[in-house]
Amino acid sequence: MALHFKETKLEAVVIGLGPLGRRHLEGLFLSEVCKRIHIVDPSEIAIQDTLNFTRKNIVENKRNGTELIDHSDYEKLPKEVDLVIVSTNSRFRLSAVKSFFEKSYTSNMILEKFLFFNSDDYKEFDTLLSKYGTNVYVNTPRRAMESYKKLKHELTDKRLNFLSVEGENWGLATSMIHF
């Protein structure tokens, strides 16, 4: 499923500036689709590290006119943005989403897997989605890759009894969902 936007240059928000949040930020910059990107994290250190990372690795190599605005909270976000990417820890994700919707609105949101820490959070999130009508996508991109589509087609009507994936330095639970 593809995201669709009214504008060719959009305004986005990245919430959570750990390594994954920075990768999302980098992707937004390199895609050249954003006119403005807001970054939100309660940690001033995370914000400064992200700004330094951005200047060093993105802006110097790719000057596309995208404006980057940092926030330590949600107070000064625009009333509406085109896309929000929430890359926080699942334990804090619902709180981040609720804080965002208290100050702003988006029609498109991308969340990291696993979505939430407990089952009650899913119910509360469902209520929020009903209230705001936001399209939500979960970042599990392998299903869109041609090799995975081909494998799915080949395995149609077949039972998979064994799967082996090898690698190192993976967070088992968070990586396994991709496979």
N, CA, C and O of each residue as an XYZ file, in Angstrom:
716
protein
N       0.844     -1.176      0.000
C       0.000      0.000      0.000
C       0.886      1.235      0.000
O       1.826      1.321      0.791
N       0.611      2.158     -0.845
C       1.426      3.362     -0.967
C       0.760      4.534     -0.259
O      -0.466      4.634     -0.209
N       1.574      5.399      0.278
C       1.081      6.627      0.879
C       0.759      7.617     -0.223
O       1.471      7.684     -1.225
N      -0.301      8.384     -0.051
C      -0.671      9.393     -1.031
C      -0.809     10.734     -0.330
O      -1.421     10.826      0.734
N      -0.242     11.768     -0.925
C      -0.246     13.093     -0.326
C      -0.830     14.103     -1.294
O      -0.742     13.947     -2.512
N      -1.431     15.144     -0.729
C      -2.008     16.221     -1.536
C      -0.921     17.041     -2.207
O      -1.079     17.479     -3.347
N       0.166     17.247     -1.511
C       1.244     18.109     -1.982
C       2.391     17.267     -2.540
O       2.548     16.104     -2.168
N       3.191     17.855     -3.431
C       4.391     17.166     -3.892
C       5.538     17.381     -2.905
O       6.456     16.563     -2.838
N       5.495     18.461     -2.147
C       6.457     18.711     -1.074
C       5.674     18.726      0.222
O       4.763     19.536      0.392
N       6.020     17.842      1.130
C       5.201     17.701      2.322
C       5.917     18.108      3.594
O       7.125     18.346      3.610
N       5.135     18.179      4.659
C       5.634     18.499      5.983
C       5.500     17.233      6.828
O       4.423     16.645      6.918
N       6.608     16.824      7.442
C       6.631     15.571      8.185
C       7.146     15.791      9.608
O       7.790     16.796      9.912
N       6.840     14.822     10.465
C       7.330     14.814     11.838
C       7.942     13.441     12.097
O       7.354     12.414     11.759
N       9.129     13.434     12.701
C       9.744     12.193     13.178
C       9.794     12.292     14.693
O      10.430     13.190     15.245
N       9.115     11.357     15.366
C       9.077     11.319     16.824
C       9.952     10.167     17.283
O       9.722      9.016     16.913
N      10.952     10.479     18.087
C      11.893      9.466     18.558
C      13.154      9.502     17.720
O      13.120      9.189     16.530
N      14.269      9.884     18.331
C      15.492     10.134     17.567
C      16.618      9.173     17.905
O      17.787      9.558     17.945
N      16.260      7.929     18.145
C      17.286      6.905     18.284
C      17.817      6.551     16.902
O      17.528      7.250     15.931
N      18.589      5.478     16.803
C      19.159      5.099     15.503
C      18.106      4.921     14.406
O      18.325      5.333     13.267
N      16.981      4.318     14.736
C      15.947      4.107     13.730
C      15.279      5.420     13.319
O      15.001      5.633     12.139
N      15.023      6.293     14.282
C      14.465      7.609     13.961
C      15.379      8.391     13.045
O      14.921      9.072     12.127
N      16.691      8.291     13.300
C      17.654      8.985     12.421
C      17.632      8.420     11.011
O      17.784      9.160     10.040
N      17.446      7.115     10.897
C      17.379      6.504      9.557
C      16.136      6.977      8.810
O      16.184      7.229      7.606
N      15.024      7.095      9.534
C      13.816      7.639      8.910
C      14.054      9.076      8.457
O      13.673      9.459      7.350
N      14.682      9.862      9.317
C      14.997     11.248      8.979
C      15.879     11.305      7.740
O      15.632     12.100      6.833
N      16.885     10.480      7.702
C      17.775     10.433      6.548
C      16.996     10.081      5.283
O      17.203     10.692      4.235
N      16.102      9.100      5.380
C      15.294      8.716      4.230
C      14.414      9.857      3.734
O      14.268     10.061      2.529
N      13.827     10.600      4.674
C      13.004     11.740      4.282
C      13.832     12.796      3.567
O      13.404     13.345      2.552
N      15.021     13.082      4.099
C      15.893     14.066      3.445
C      16.298     13.610      2.051
O      16.214     14.378      1.092
N      16.729     12.388      1.942
C      17.245     11.901      0.667
C      16.149     11.711     -0.369
O      16.433     11.699     -1.567
N      14.905     11.563      0.065
C      13.810     11.384     -0.884
C      13.442     12.686     -1.575
O      12.812     12.671     -2.632
N      13.826     13.805     -0.992
C      13.536     15.138     -1.531
C      12.042     15.435     -1.631
O      11.639     16.288     -2.422
N      11.207     14.740     -0.836
C       9.771     15.013     -0.879
C       9.336     15.995      0.204
O       8.213     16.497      0.164
N      10.204     16.274      1.164
C       9.817     17.127      2.284
C      10.272     18.563      2.100
O      11.401     18.821      1.684
N       9.385     19.490      2.414
C       9.780     20.891      2.463
C      10.181     21.252      3.888
O      10.966     22.174      4.108
N       9.626     20.508      4.866
C       9.912     20.793      6.268
C       9.788     19.495      7.062
O       8.824     18.745      6.907
N      10.784     19.245      7.919
C      10.754     18.073      8.790
C      10.906     18.552     10.226
O      11.846     19.275     10.556
N       9.980     18.145     11.065
C      10.042     18.441     12.493
C      10.542     17.179     13.191
O      10.071     16.078     12.903
N      11.490     17.338     14.104
C      11.954     16.211     14.894
C      11.581     16.470     16.347
O      11.711     17.589     16.843
N      11.108     15.409     17.033
C      10.635     15.544     18.407
C      11.266     14.462     19.260
O      11.197     13.276     18.938
N      11.882     14.885     20.352
C      12.417     13.942     21.336
C      12.572     14.709     22.650
O      13.021     15.855     22.645
N      12.207     14.092     23.766
C      12.363     14.801     25.037
C      13.816     14.955     25.472
O      14.122     15.753     26.358
N      14.702     14.197     24.851
C      16.115     14.242     25.223
C      16.856     15.283     24.393
O      16.947     15.162     23.171
N      17.384     16.304     25.061
C      18.162     17.336     24.375
C      19.414     16.721     23.743
O      19.861     17.165     22.685
N      19.971     15.706     24.388
C      21.152     15.024     23.841
C      20.788     14.335     22.527
O      21.545     14.408     21.559
N      19.636     13.670     22.488
C      19.213     13.000     21.251
C      18.996     14.008     20.134
O      19.347     13.755     18.982
N      18.420     15.146     20.478
C      18.203     16.193     19.467
C      19.538     16.701     18.938
O      19.719     16.806     17.725
N      20.474     17.017     19.827
C      21.777     17.534     19.386
C      22.545     16.500     18.570
O      23.159     16.832     17.556
N      22.506     15.233     19.019
C      23.162     14.171     18.252
C      22.552     14.050     16.858
O      23.270     13.849     15.879
N      21.234     14.171     16.771
C      20.556     14.072     15.482
C      20.887     15.260     14.590
O      21.117     15.095     13.392
N      20.912     16.458     15.169
C      21.280     17.637     14.375
C      22.705     17.514     13.869
O      22.975     17.829     12.710
N      23.625     17.063     14.714
C      25.012     16.860     14.286
C      25.105     15.792     13.201
O      25.808     15.976     12.207
N      24.404     14.686     13.385
C      24.370     13.610     12.393
C      23.830     14.140     11.063
O      24.376     13.852      9.998
N      22.762     14.911     11.143
C      22.129     15.441      9.937
C      23.072     16.374      9.194
O      23.228     16.268      7.978
N      23.699     17.286      9.925
C      24.632     18.219      9.283
C      25.792     17.469      8.630
O      26.184     17.774      7.503
N      26.321     16.513      9.330
C      27.509     15.799      8.851
C      27.200     14.840      7.711
O      27.946     14.790      6.733
N      26.115     14.077      7.816
C      25.862     12.990      6.883
C      24.824     13.269      5.813
O      24.787     12.585      4.790
N      23.991     14.252      6.033
C      22.903     14.466      5.084
C      22.992     15.828      4.420
O      23.141     15.922      3.202
N      22.904     16.871      5.210
C      22.800     18.222      4.652
C      24.012     18.576      3.810
O      23.862     19.146      2.729
N      25.222     18.248      4.283
C      26.427     18.597      3.531
C      26.482     17.878      2.190
O      27.037     18.398      1.222
N      25.902     16.677      2.137
C      25.962     15.882      0.918
C      24.745     16.058      0.025
O      24.785     15.713     -1.157
N      23.678     16.586      0.576
C      22.429     16.654     -0.179
C      21.678     17.924      0.186
O      20.799     17.894      1.047
N      22.001     19.014     -0.440
C      21.327     20.283     -0.140
C      20.080     20.397     -1.017
O      20.147     20.797     -2.179
N      18.952     20.038     -0.430
C      17.722     20.049     -1.204
C      16.715     21.078     -0.714
O      15.562     21.062     -1.143
N      17.128     21.967      0.174
C      16.235     23.018      0.638
C      15.251     22.593      1.700
O      14.353     23.364      2.037
N      15.383     21.404      2.237
C      14.479     20.941      3.284
C      14.834     21.612      4.601
O      15.995     21.634      5.010
N      13.819     22.157      5.258
C      14.017     22.815      6.548
C      13.858     21.780      7.668
O      12.927     20.975      7.644
N      14.758     21.803      8.637
C      14.715     20.894      9.785
C      14.468     21.707     11.044
O      15.212     22.638     11.351
N      13.411     21.343     11.773
C      13.027     22.075     12.976
C      12.990     21.094     14.138
O      12.314     20.068     14.070
N      13.724     21.415     15.215
C      13.766     20.491     16.352
C      12.845     20.958     17.476
O      12.664     22.154     17.703
N      12.265     19.969     18.177
C      11.348     20.224     19.286
C      11.644     19.241     20.422
O      11.867     18.055     20.182
N      11.644     19.740     21.646
C      11.792     18.839     22.789
C      10.430     18.391     23.313
O      10.352     17.523     24.182
N       9.358     18.982     22.786
C       7.999     18.557     23.124
C       7.096     18.847     21.929
O       7.581     19.231     20.865
N       5.803     18.667     22.094
C       4.854     18.757     20.984
C       4.199     20.138     20.855
O       3.423     20.367     19.927
N       4.497     21.035     21.755
C       3.799     22.320     21.870
C       3.820     23.160     20.588
O       2.808     23.767     20.237
N       4.939     23.202     19.897
C       5.064     24.121     18.756
C       4.949     23.435     17.400
O       5.314     24.015     16.377
N       4.444     22.200     17.388
C       4.217     21.546     16.104
C       3.102     22.265     15.353
O       2.224     22.863     15.975
N       3.127     22.213     14.019
C       2.030     22.797     13.246
C       0.714     22.087     13.581
O       0.722     20.962     14.080
N      -0.391     22.732     13.310
C      -1.712     22.139     13.584
C      -1.975     20.903     12.732
O      -2.733     20.018     13.130
N      -1.339     20.844     11.543
C      -1.538     19.693     10.666
C      -0.254     19.444      9.885
O       0.393     20.380      9.416
N       0.106     18.172      9.752
C       1.249     17.763      8.938
C       0.805     16.599      8.048
O      -0.228     15.974      8.290
N       1.596     16.324      7.029
C       1.231     15.285      6.074
C       1.576     13.878      6.536
O       0.873     12.918      6.219
N       2.665     13.764      7.289
C       3.156     12.447      7.679
C       3.820     12.527      9.044
O       4.550     13.473      9.339
N       3.557     11.519      9.877
C       4.239     11.378     11.161
C       4.844      9.979     11.215
O       4.173      8.984     10.941
N       6.114      9.922     11.572
C       6.790      8.642     11.777
C       7.116      8.546     13.263
O       7.847      9.377     13.800
N       6.572      7.531     13.921
C       6.784      7.352     15.359
C       7.752      6.187     15.543
O       7.392      5.024     15.358
N       8.986      6.523     15.910
C      10.028      5.495     16.040
C      10.519      5.399     17.480
O      11.710      5.219     17.735
N       9.585      5.523     18.409
C       9.925      5.377     19.820
C       9.914      3.915     20.218
O       9.502      3.052     19.442
N      10.361      3.645     21.412
C      10.233      2.326     22.012
C       8.737      2.012     22.162
O       7.947      2.915     22.438
N       8.342      0.754     21.987
C       6.927      0.395     22.056
C       6.304      0.724     23.409
O       5.099      0.958     23.491
N       7.088      0.744     24.446
C       6.580      1.060     25.788
C       6.048      2.501     25.851
O       5.121      2.786     26.609
N       6.628      3.401     25.061
C       6.256      4.818     25.100
C       5.482      5.275     23.871
O       5.128      6.449     23.765
N       5.219      4.366     22.944
C       4.634      4.763     21.657
C       3.233      5.344     21.799
O       2.943      6.387     21.212
N       2.362      4.697     22.562
C       1.005      5.220     22.700
C       1.023      6.620     23.308
O       0.283      7.500     22.868
N       1.853      6.823     24.301
C       1.969      8.143     24.915
C       2.420      9.181     23.887
O       1.905     10.299     23.865
N       3.370      8.818     23.047
C       3.851      9.735     22.009
C       2.743     10.064     21.010
O       2.578     11.219     20.616
N       1.990      9.053     20.607
C       0.903      9.267     19.648
C      -0.171     10.164     20.263
O      -0.657     11.088     19.612
N      -0.537      9.894     21.503
C      -1.546     10.723     22.174
C      -1.059     12.164     22.311
O      -1.819     13.101     22.067
N       0.194     12.341     22.697
C       0.750     13.697     22.825
C       0.742     14.422     21.488
O       0.456     15.618     21.430
N       1.050     13.711     20.423
C       1.011     14.322     19.097
C      -0.406     14.799     18.773
O      -0.598     15.949     18.378
N      -1.401     13.914     18.939
C      -2.773     14.265     18.581
C      -3.369     15.349     19.479
O      -4.340     15.998     19.091
N      -2.817     15.551     20.646
C      -3.290     16.647     21.496
C      -2.928     18.007     20.907
O      -3.588     19.003     21.207
N      -1.888     18.065     20.072
C      -1.410     19.341     19.516
C      -1.518     19.451     18.012
O      -1.481     20.556     17.470
N      -1.651     18.318     17.322
C      -1.581     18.353     15.876
C      -2.443     17.248     15.275
O      -3.082     16.478     15.991
N      -2.446     17.188     13.943
C      -3.192     16.159     13.220
C      -2.376     15.730     12.010
O      -1.631     16.521     11.430
N      -2.530     14.456     11.639
C      -1.961     13.943     10.396
C      -2.926     12.949      9.785
O      -3.685     12.292     10.496
N      -2.897     12.839      8.476
C      -3.712     11.820      7.819
C      -2.919     10.545      7.570
O      -3.493      9.529      7.178
N      -1.585     10.584      7.794
C      -0.729      9.417      7.547
C       0.293      9.265      8.667
O       0.991     10.213      9.027
N       0.367      8.047      9.212
C       1.298      7.770     10.297
C       1.985      6.429     10.040
O       1.349      5.454      9.640
N       3.287      6.402     10.277
C       4.054      5.158     10.192
C       4.534      4.821     11.598
O       5.105      5.661     12.294
N       4.291      3.582     12.000
C       4.722      3.099     13.310
C       5.706      1.956     13.134
O       5.670      1.231     12.140
N       6.566      1.811     14.095
C       7.485      0.680     14.109
C       6.801     -0.528     14.718
O       5.895     -0.397     15.541
N       7.237     -1.683     14.314
C       6.748     -2.903     14.938
C       7.569     -3.133     16.196
O       8.649     -2.548     16.278
N       7.214     -3.835     17.073
C       5.931     -4.185     17.620
C       5.266     -2.918     18.096
O       5.912     -2.059     18.698
N       3.996     -2.796     17.835
C       3.342     -1.512     18.013
C       3.323     -1.014     19.450
O       3.746      0.108     19.731
N       2.831     -1.853     20.361
C       2.641     -1.402     21.728
C       3.090     -2.455     22.714
O       3.292     -3.617     22.363
N       3.242     -2.031     23.948
C       3.783     -2.873     25.007
C       2.734     -3.802     25.602
O       3.068     -4.902     26.042
N       1.470     -3.381     25.625
C       0.443     -4.262     26.194
C      -0.858     -4.157     25.401
O      -1.042     -3.232     24.610
N      -1.750     -5.110     25.620
C      -2.968     -5.205     24.813
C      -3.916     -4.020     25.028
O      -4.633     -3.639     24.103
N      -3.934     -3.439     26.213
C      -4.790     -2.273     26.446
C      -4.404     -1.103     25.554
O      -5.263     -0.326     25.136
N      -3.105     -0.975     25.260
C      -2.643      0.102     24.376
C      -3.237     -0.033     22.976
O      -3.551      0.973     22.341
N      -3.395     -1.261     22.489
C      -3.985     -1.476     21.168
C      -5.428     -0.978     21.141
O      -5.863     -0.356     20.171
N      -6.156     -1.255     22.206
C      -7.559     -0.822     22.278
C      -7.647      0.701     22.302
O      -8.470      1.295     21.606
N      -6.801      1.319     23.100
C      -6.815      2.782     23.186
C      -6.394      3.410     21.857
O      -6.955      4.424     21.440
N      -5.408      2.808     21.199
C      -4.959      3.304     19.894
C      -6.072      3.181     18.866
O      -6.259      4.081     18.047
N      -6.807      2.090     18.895
C      -7.931      1.900     17.976
C      -8.971      3.005     18.160
O      -9.543      3.492     17.185
N      -9.211      3.394     19.390
C     -10.135      4.488     19.672
C      -9.616      5.802     19.071
O     -10.384      6.568     18.489
N      -8.315      6.055     19.214
C      -7.718      7.257     18.623
C      -7.869      7.261     17.101
O      -8.215      8.281     16.505
N      -7.607      6.115     16.486
C      -7.729      6.032     15.028
C      -9.149      6.321     14.578
O      -9.363      7.013     13.583
N     -10.110      5.794     15.303
C     -11.511      6.053     14.959
C     -11.833      7.535     15.080
O     -12.561      8.085     14.254
N     -11.298      8.176     16.096
C     -11.563      9.594     16.326
C     -10.945     10.476     15.240
O     -11.592     11.410     14.766
N      -9.699     10.194     14.841
C      -8.971     11.082     13.925
C      -8.980     10.623     12.473
O      -8.675     11.419     11.585
N      -9.317      9.377     12.207
C      -9.363      8.904     10.829
C      -8.012      8.879     10.144
O      -7.929      9.092      8.934
N      -6.958      8.625     10.890
C      -5.602      8.612     10.348
C      -5.278      7.250      9.734
O      -5.592      6.211     10.313
N      -4.647      7.263      8.556
C      -4.145      6.028      7.953
C      -2.860      5.650      8.674
O      -1.973      6.489      8.832
N      -2.746      4.405      9.113
C      -1.569      3.970      9.846
C      -0.927      2.809      9.104
O      -1.597      1.874      8.666
N       0.394      2.898      8.977
C       1.177      1.869      8.314
C       2.234      1.391      9.297
O       2.785      2.179     10.065
N       2.513      0.080      9.264
C       3.524     -0.487     10.146
C       4.759     -0.794      9.305
O       4.666     -1.402      8.239
N       5.911     -0.365      9.802
C       7.157     -0.498      9.062
C       7.648     -1.949      9.070
O       8.490     -2.332      9.882
N       7.110     -2.726      8.165
C       7.596     -4.078      7.900
C       7.741     -4.193      6.372
O       6.892     -4.792      5.712
N       8.809     -3.623      5.821
C       8.899     -3.425      4.371
C       9.216     -4.674      3.551
O       9.050     -4.648      2.331
N       9.658     -5.748      4.162
C      10.075     -6.893      3.347
C       8.944     -7.456      2.505
O       9.193     -7.967      1.413
N       7.714     -7.378      2.979
C       6.595     -7.919      2.214
C       6.409     -7.192      0.886
O       5.743     -7.712     -0.010
N       6.985     -6.002      0.742
C       6.882     -5.254     -0.511
C       8.043     -5.553     -1.460
O       8.028     -5.120     -2.612
N       9.048     -6.290     -0.984
C      10.216     -6.605     -1.810
C       9.880     -7.733     -2.787
O       9.169     -8.677     -2.445
N      10.401     -7.618     -4.000
C      10.092     -8.601     -5.049
C      10.440    -10.029     -4.640
O       9.677    -10.954     -4.920
N      11.586    -10.219     -3.981
C      11.983    -11.584     -3.602
C      10.985    -12.195     -2.623
O      10.717    -13.394     -2.692
N      10.434    -11.396     -1.718
C       9.449    -11.902     -0.771
C       8.104    -12.145     -1.440
O       7.400    -13.092     -1.089
N       7.743    -11.298     -2.401
C       6.509    -11.521     -3.152
C       6.593    -12.834     -3.939
O       5.634    -13.604     -3.997
N       7.755    -13.066     -4.538
C       7.959    -14.308     -5.301
C       7.881    -15.517     -4.375
O       7.239    -16.514     -4.704
N       8.522    -15.432     -3.238
C       8.485    -16.528     -2.268
C       7.053    -16.784     -1.803
O       6.640    -17.938     -1.694
N       6.302    -15.740     -1.531
C       4.913    -15.891     -1.107
C       4.116    -16.625     -2.186
O       3.326    -17.520     -1.883
N       4.327    -16.242     -3.438
C       3.630    -16.894     -4.544
C       4.006    -18.382     -4.633
O       3.145    -19.239     -4.837
N       5.297    -18.670     -4.477
C       5.765    -20.058     -4.545
C       5.239    -20.900     -3.392
O       5.067    -22.110     -3.541
N       4.986    -20.292     -2.268
C       4.524    -21.030     -1.086
C       3.003    -21.072     -0.948
O       2.480    -21.657      0.001
N       2.300    -20.457     -1.886
C       0.840    -20.479     -1.828
C       0.364    -21.922     -1.792
O       0.818    -22.753     -2.579
N      -0.544    -22.213     -0.884
C      -1.114    -23.558     -0.705
C      -0.090    -24.586     -0.248
O      -0.328    -25.786     -0.380
N       1.037    -24.145      0.284
C       2.032    -25.066      0.825
C       2.228    -24.754      2.299
O       2.060    -23.615      2.733
N       2.578    -25.761      3.051
C       2.819    -25.574      4.475
C       4.319    -25.470      4.721
O       5.093    -26.310      4.261
N       4.714    -24.455      5.436
C       6.108    -24.244      5.774
C       6.361    -24.877      7.139
O       5.800    -24.436      8.142
N       7.202    -25.906      7.182
C       7.468    -26.623      8.429
C       8.731    -26.152      9.128
O       8.898    -26.398     10.323
N       9.616    -25.485      8.416
C      10.885    -25.089      9.007
C      11.375    -23.817      8.330
O      11.263    -23.663      7.114
N      11.918    -22.910      9.132
C      12.501    -21.691      8.605
C      13.773    -21.416      9.377
O      13.776    -21.443     10.608
N      14.848    -21.153      8.665
C      16.119    -20.835      9.308
C      16.624    -19.515      8.747
O      16.743    -19.351      7.533
N      16.921    -18.573      9.641
C      17.473    -17.285      9.256
C      18.749    -17.106     10.066
O      18.724    -17.217     11.292
N      19.855    -16.831      9.401
C      21.130    -16.709     10.101
C      21.652    -15.285     10.021
O      21.435    -14.584      9.033
N      22.338    -14.873     11.066
C      22.922    -13.549     11.135
C      23.462    -13.337     12.531
O      23.517    -14.277     13.324
N      23.857    -12.129     12.840
C      24.360    -11.859     14.183
C      23.976    -10.455     14.617
O      23.648     -9.599     13.795
N      24.022    -10.239     15.920
C      23.712     -8.943     16.534
C      22.307     -8.448     16.202
O      22.105     -7.259     15.954
N      21.339     -9.361     16.199
C      19.951     -9.007     15.962
C      19.205     -9.014     17.291
O      19.489     -9.831     18.167
N      18.264     -8.113     17.431
C      17.298     -8.229     18.516
C      16.285     -9.259     18.050
O      15.468     -8.961     17.180
N      16.317    -10.457     18.603
C      15.556    -11.582     18.070
C      14.087    -11.265     17.830
O      13.593    -11.462     16.720
N      13.389    -10.786     18.831
C      11.946    -10.572     18.677
C      11.647     -9.502     17.638
O      10.730     -9.670     16.834
N      12.385     -8.426     17.635
C      12.075     -7.355     16.704
C      12.503     -7.685     15.286
O      11.895     -7.194     14.335
N      13.520     -8.494     15.120
C      13.958     -8.868     13.775
C      13.118     -9.993     13.196
O      12.874    -10.024     11.990
N      12.676    -10.911     14.030
C      11.969    -12.100     13.548
C      10.673    -11.749     12.816
O      10.302    -12.435     11.864
N      10.001    -10.722     13.235
C       8.720    -10.378     12.598
C       8.897    -10.097     11.105
O       7.967    -10.314     10.328
N      10.061     -9.624     10.695
C      10.298     -9.349      9.284
C      10.288    -10.626      8.456
O       9.909    -10.612      7.285
N      10.699    -11.711      9.058
C      10.778    -12.965      8.320
C       9.492    -13.757      8.418
O       9.391    -14.845      7.850
